[in-house]
């Protein structure tokens, strides 16, 4: 069976996504240019969601493999 630990990749994507979303929101608040910042905010939130999905799948796979070992 193919095993791919996506936990580190998911964690990295979550961090980058959160940083992108927060920095874009901060810039939009400071400059009141919401229309230009919305795509960056949505991309950051999407990266966070995909990263969390990878991270959760990695945890599920790890817990299933540890229960199979018992």
C-alpha positions in Angstrom: 0.0 0.0 0.0 1.2 3.5 -0.9 1.9 5.7 2.2 2.2 9.4 1.9 2.5 11.5 5.1 0.8 14.7 4.2 0.9 16.1 7.7 3.9 18.4 7.2 2.6 19.6 3.8 -0.8 20.3 5.3 0.7 22.2 8.3 2.8 24.3 5.9 -0.2 25.1 3.7 -2.3 26.0 6.7 0.4 28.4 8.0 1.0 30.0 4.6 -2.8 30.3 4.1 -3.4 31.9 7.4 -0.5 34.4 7.0 -1.7 35.3 3.5 -5.3 35.8 4.7 -4.3 37.9 7.7 -1.9 40.1 5.9 -4.4 40.7 3.1 -7.1 41.6 5.6 -4.7 43.9 7.4 -3.7 45.6 4.2 -7.4 45.9 3.2 -8.3 47.5 6.5 -5.3 49.9 6.5 -5.9 51.1 2.9 -9.6 50.5 2.7 -9.1 48.7 -0.7 -11.3 45.7 0.0 -12.1 45.1 -3.7 -8.4 44.5 -4.5 -7.8 42.4 -1.4 -10.7 40.0 -1.6 -9.0 37.5 -4.0 -5.9 37.3 -1.8 -8.1 36.7 1.3 -10.0 34.0 -0.5 -6.9 32.3 -1.7 -5.4 32.3 1.8 -8.6 30.8 3.3 -8.7 28.2 0.5 -5.1 27.2 1.2 -5.9 27.0 4.9 -8.9 24.7 4.2 -6.9 22.4 1.8 -4.0 22.3 4.3 -6.4 21.3 7.1 -7.8 18.6 4.9 -4.4 17.2 4.3 -3.5 17.4 7.9 -6.7 15.7 9.1 -6.3 12.9 6.5 -2.7 12.3 7.7 -4.0 12.1 11.3 -6.8 9.7 10.3 -4.3 7.5 8.4 -1.9 7.5 11.3 -4.6 6.5 13.8 -6.0 3.8 11.5 -2.5 2.3 11.0 -1.8 2.4 14.7 -5.1 0.6 15.5 -4.3 -2.0 12.9 -0.9 -2.7 14.6 -2.7 -3.6 17.9 
